Amino acid sequence: MFIYLSKVLPLLVYPLGLASLLLLGVAVWGKNGRFSRRLLIFAFLLLWLGGNRWVAHALAAPLENFYPPLPPDTRADVIVVLGGGTELLLPPRPIVELNGSGDRLLYAAWLYKQGVADHVLVAGGLVPRLSPDIAPSEAEAMQQALEIMGVPAEAVWIEPDSRNTYENGVLSKVILDEKGISEVVLVTSAFHMPRSVAIFEKLGLTVLPAPTDYQTTILDHSYFQAPDPLTYALYLLPDSDNLWLTSRVLKEYLGLVIYRLRGWL
């Protein structure tokens, strides 16, 4: 039950979901003019702030900069890649397709070709009732993507049963223990790295973070420090990409709190 609640309930506290609830409140209590106006103003502020580049990047930067990029001379026994970078492999898609977090796989393939490790472990399954049964697991789709990128199939180990980040760690640990491995290079999106590292370290693994899929860069930092008037104005306007980033980052902060309360970090 926790898995399903963790996938659905957070949608109601993200800016778009919460604003929708507030607008529903306006429809229900529309006869109360003052209360309805307050709900409308609050909904507007949520969408404006959530879609504001200043807010989105201010929330994302602390997570993304928590760990530095992986040093170029790093060596380990295995590269662990967390799921989230592929779409479900369903018709009419001819091959696996990457989504906005697909940099995880691209970076893992590059690290493998650089000789960082001899094997790649991909972790990710499907959530029953939220994913069709005919789709292969996320780990299998990730293996196909890595093979397309030039990583031999025999170099890829799969963990196809995990349904969230915590299970990524627990079930990957089972495979790593069987192979006598205790140190890993961990690849995931930069804003997802603090929670992921904490889980793997809690399980007793030595983790070498390899963040990728950055949403904030040095260019953003320079713009924020000395923006020209036009850039300043544009950053204040709400944008769907910023709303997406705000929601993803809020998910991470919420995940950090909930996972810590459950003793997973």
N, C-alpha and C positions, 0 to 999 in steps of 0.2 A: 504493500500500500504506500509506503514511503516513496518508492520510485515514482509512482503515478502522481502523488501529491506534489513532489518536488518538480515535476515537469509542468504541472498545470497551475498550481496556486501562485507561483511567482509572476505569472503573466498578469495577474490582477494588481500587482504593486508596481509594475513597470509604468513609465509615463503614459504610454498609449492605453494600456489596460485600465489604469486608474482613472484616466481622463474619460474613458468610455463609461465607467461606472458612475462618474460624476454627472455625465450627460444623461445617463439613465435616471439618475436622481432628479434632474431637472424635469424630465418627462413625467415622473411620478408625482413630484411636489410642485408642479408648474404653477399652481394657484397661489402658492406662497411666494410672492414676487421678490421679496428681499432675500429669502433663503436661496431661491433659484439663481438670482444674480450672483450670489457668493459662490455657488457651485460652478457657474459658468466662468467666473473669474479664476477660480482655482484650477479648473480644467485647462483654461487658456495658458495660465502660468506654467502648468506642468508640461504642456506640449512645447511652449516657447523655450523654457529652460532646458528641457530634455533634448530639444533639437538645436540648441545653441552650441556652437563649436567651442566656445570658451569653457562651458560647463562640461561637455563631453570629454574634452582633452584634459581638463583639470582632474577629472575623476580617473581617467585611464592612465595618465602618466605615472602616478605612484606605483601602480601595479606593474606597468611595463618596465619601469626602471629599477625594480626591486633587485633583479639579478642582471649582471652585465652579460654581453654576448659571450659565447663560448670561445675560449682562447684557441688560436689556430693550431697549437701543437698538442691538443688534447688527444689522448688515446684511451680506449676502454674495450671491454669485451663485447658490449652490445649497445646499440642505439634503440631506445624505447620511444615509440611514437604513439601518442594518445589520439584516439578517434575524434571525429568532428570535422574532418577535412574533405569528406566525400558525400555525394548525394546517393540516395538509394539506387542500386543497380536494377532498374525496372524498365520494361519496354516503354517507349521506343528507343531508349538510350542504347546505342550500339556497344559502348564501352563505359567503364567507370568515368564519372564526371566529378571534377573538383568544385568545391564551393569557396566561399570567402576565406575559409581557414585552410585551404589546400596547400598553402605555403609550408605547412608542417611536413607534408610528404615530399615536396620539392626540396626542402632543406635537408631532410633525412637522407634522400637519395644522394644529394651533393656531399654530405658528410661521409656516407659510405664510400663514395668514389674517391674521397680524399684520404681514405685509409684510417678514418677515426675508429672504426670497429669492423669486425668481420661478419657481424650479423645484425639484423634489424628485427626487433620485436614490435609488431603492430597490435594495438589493443583496442577492441571496440566490438560490441554486439548490437542487438536490436532489443527494443522494449516491446514485449508482447502487447497486443491490442493497440499500440500506438504506431506499429510498423507492420506492413503486410508480411505474411508468412512466406510468400514466394521470393522475397528479396534475400540475397546472401547476406551474411553478417558484414558489419562494417570492416572488420579485420580482413575478411576475404577480398572486399573491394579495394582496401588499401594495399593488399599484396599485389593485386592486379595492376594498380596504378604504379607501384614501385617497379614492377617488372617492365611496364611500358617505358619507365624512366631509365631502364638499364640495370636495375638491381636484380641479380639472378634469383629465381624463385626459391632455390635451395638455401639462399642466404637469409630468407625471411621466415621468422617464426610468427605464428598467429595465436592470438588470444581472442576467441570469437564470442565470449559469453558475457562480458561486462556491460552494465547498463548505465553506469555513471562514473565519475572520476574516481571515487573511492574504490569501486569494484575494478576499475582499470589497474589500480595499484595492487589490490589483494590478489587478483587472479594472475597478474603478471609476476608477482612474487612467487607464486607456486611454480611457474615455469622456470624462473630464474634459479630457484632453490634446486630444482631437479638437475639443472645444468651447472650447479656450483658457482653461480655468478652473484656477486654482492655489490658491484659497482656498475652504474649505468650512466650513459649520456641520455638525458631526458629531453625530448623534443615536443613542444606544444606552443600554442600562441602565447605571446609575451604576457598578456593580461591574465592568462590562465596559469602561469608558471608558479606564483607563490603558493596557491592551494595545492597544486600538483606535487611540488617538491616536498611540502609539509607532509602530505600523505605517504609518499614513498619513503621519506626519512623516518616517519613514525613506524613504518613496517620494518625498519632496520637496514635499509639499503643506503649505500653511499651514492649520492646524486650529483652529477655534473650537469647543471642546467644549460640547455641550448635553446633559448627563446627565439621565436621567429614570429612572422605575421604581425609585425608592429603596426599599430594604428597612429602612433605619434612619433615624429622624427625631429632631428635637429632643426629642420626648416620651420616646423611648427613653433619650436621654442623661440627661434629668432623673431618670428612674426608676433608672438605674444609679448615679447620684451619691448619691441619698438615697431608697432604696427603703423602703417600709413592710414589715413582717414578712411579710404575706400575699403581696405582690408578689414579695418575695425568694424565698419558698418556691415560688411558681408558676414563676418563672424557672429554678429548679433542676430542675424536672420535664422529662423529655424530651418533645418534641413533634414531630410529623411535618413541620410547616412549618419548624421550626428545622433539622431533619435535612436537608431539601431545601436550605435556604439554606447550610448548612455545605458541602454537596456542591458547590453552584454556585460558592461562593467558593474552595473548594479547587481546583476546575477552573481558575479564573482564575489562582491562584498557580502552579499547575502549568504552565498555558499560558504565563505570563510567563517561566518558567525555560526551557521547551522552545523557545519562539520566539526567545529570546535566544541559546540555544546554536546554533540554526540560522541566526543572523544576520539574522533578520527584524525585529528591534527595534533 
